[in-house]
Amino acid sequence: MTQQPLILADALLENSSWRCVKCDDGSPEVAMKGFKKDYIPPFAYVGLALGPLIGLLIILGRRVQHDLTLPFCKECWRNLKRADLFETLSVFSFFVSIVLGVALLLNLDSWTAFFIFPVLAGALIVWSQIYKRDSSPKFKTVSRKQVVVTSAASQDIVFAK
């Protein structure tokens, strides 16, 4: 098995002929765009078993945020930003659905009515995560110290902390 060449992120910034990391488009509209990628160690999710607030505090305390700068064409960048918007709206809709569900529960005295909106909002969250995964660059490795992105040209780009 041959090792794929690695490109360090600093060397990528010096190159002026960028290709989109998602679709491999080499048009002049490709530009370097910055975004963030979070790493949360898997053991931090165990804290959710201790309670939602404790789990959230552990996750926020152990999270590492990586600042990435990668070349994107306009269409791929628009899709990535749209995915972020869908993710935010779907999480917001979940909280609104809880309020609507409680209102239906109190007015109709039916637990079935309570679950209608949260189930729909949960489905929207799942769909938004699938859309985000499909719109994001392919991440080979995400850890506390580095992020490795596989570009459409099958080269790995390494970001180290």
N, C-alpha and C positions, 0 to 999 in steps of 0.2 A: 504494500500500500504506500503510495507516494504521499509525501507531506505537502500540503498546499502552502504556497508562499504567504507569509504574514506581512501585512502593511501596518506600520505603526501610525497612529492617528496624526502625529506631528508631520510625518512625511506626506500624508494625504492632504494636509492644508497647504503644503508648498507646491503641489501639483496644480497646474492651471487647466488641464484638460480632464475635467471631472465627468464621470458617468454616474447616472442615477443608481443608488445603492439598491433600490427596489426593482426597477424594471430594466436597468442597463441602458437607458436612453443616453445618448451622447450629444444631444442638441445643445445649442448655446444657452437655452433657458435653464439648464441645470445649474443650481447654485447651492452653496453650503448653507445648511439650516441647522439650528441648534434645538435640541430638545432634551428632556430628562428621562432617565430610566431608573426605576427603583429596584433595589435588591433587598428582600426581606428574608432572613434565614428561616428555613422550614421549622425549626424548633420554636420560633416566636409564635407560630399559629397555635401551638399547644396551650399557650396562655389563654386562648379563647375558652378553653374548658374551665378555667378558673372564674370566668365571668366576662361579659362583653367589655366592660370598662377596663378591667385589669388587662385583658387580652389586647385591647386597643393601645393601651399605654406601653405594653411590652413591644408590640409591633412598631409603634412610632419611635420608641427608644432604640430599637435594634436596626431600623431601616437605614440603608445607605443609598444616597441619591447620586447617580453618575450624570455628569453633564456631557452629552455627546454632540458632536458636530459632524454631520454627514452630508454628502451631495444628494439632492433630491430634484427631480423634475417637478414642474408645477402641478401636474395631475397627481403624482404620488404624495406630494406634500399636502395638497388639498384633501386627499383621502385620509391622511394621518391626522390632520387637524379636525376633520369631520368626525373621525373615530373618537377623538378626545371629547368633542362636544356631545356625541351620542352617549358616551360613558357617563359624563356628568349629568346629563338629562335623565338617564335611566336610574341612576342612584337617587336623584332628587325625586323622581316619580315614585320610587319605592316608599320614601318617607311620606309623600302625599297620599299614597294608596293606603298606608296604615291609618291615617286620619279618616279617609273616606270609608275604609272598612269598619272602623269603630262607629262612625256615624250610621252606617247601614245596620250594624249589629244592634245599636241602641234603638233605632227606629223600627226595624223589622223583627227584632228579637230572633235573628237567625245567624248561626255561625257560618252557614254556607255563604250567606251574603257577605260576611266579613272577609272570607278568603278569596272572593272573586278578584278584587283589585290587587292585592298583594301577589297573587299567582301571576296575573298578567304583567305586573311590574317586574317580578322575578324573571319571567320569560324575556322581557325587554332587556334586563341586565345581561342575561346569557347571550342574547343576540348581539348586544353591543360589544361584549368581550370577544365574540367570534369575529365580528367586523374589525375590531381593533387588532386582533392577532393577524388577520389577513392583510391589513393596511400597513402594519409595522414592518420594518426590516427584520430579517431572520437573525435571531440571536443564538449564537452557538453556545456561548457560556456567559452567565451573569453571576458574578461573585462579589464578595466584599471588596476585593482589590482590583478586579478588572472586568471589562465587558469585551466579548469577542463577537463581532458582527460579520455574518457571511453575506457578501455582496452578491448581486445577480451575476457578476462576472466570475463567481466562484473563488474569490480571494477573501481571506479573512482580514478584518480590520480590528486592531487591538487598541483598546482604551485602557490605560492603567492609572490607578490612583497614586 
